[in-house]
Amino acid sequence: MQIAAYEGRHFGAVKKLWEKVFPDDPPWNKAEAAIPAILNERPDLFLIALEGGAVVGTIIAGYDGHRGWLYGAAVADSHRRSGIGTALVKEAESRLAAMGCVKINLQIRAANSAVATFYANLGYTAEDRISMGKRLGSHG
């Protein structure tokens, strides 16, 4: 398994993976909308896991100079529980730390206890926060 930065040639495979892993995502999170925006900001923090040249996982990190964020962590069903998700998180953490990041945040859906357990096993803890959001423009 190899971790690499996303390249345009991976689009179809990433789109297919995200459709499988995130079937209920809203339109603004779909590959066609999200990937161009990600590549506009920090393409070096959009990571994929490859096995035999096939995309088997993704993770996106963000950093605003104050805090880091993790998004889009996805592993193909056929490759779960094989260390790929952990390797992607660790690589994202390493890249964020190299930029001076000292705290990473992430959000998961409250009903997704398996993902909560995954992150807890990597040292992430639930914080007493309220997550709020506001859609801007025509994506309302």
Summary of the structure (lengths in Angstrom):
residues: 140
radius of gyration: 14.7
end to end distance: 38.9
largest distance: 41.5
contacts: 340
relative contact order: 0.14
helix: 44%
strand: 22%
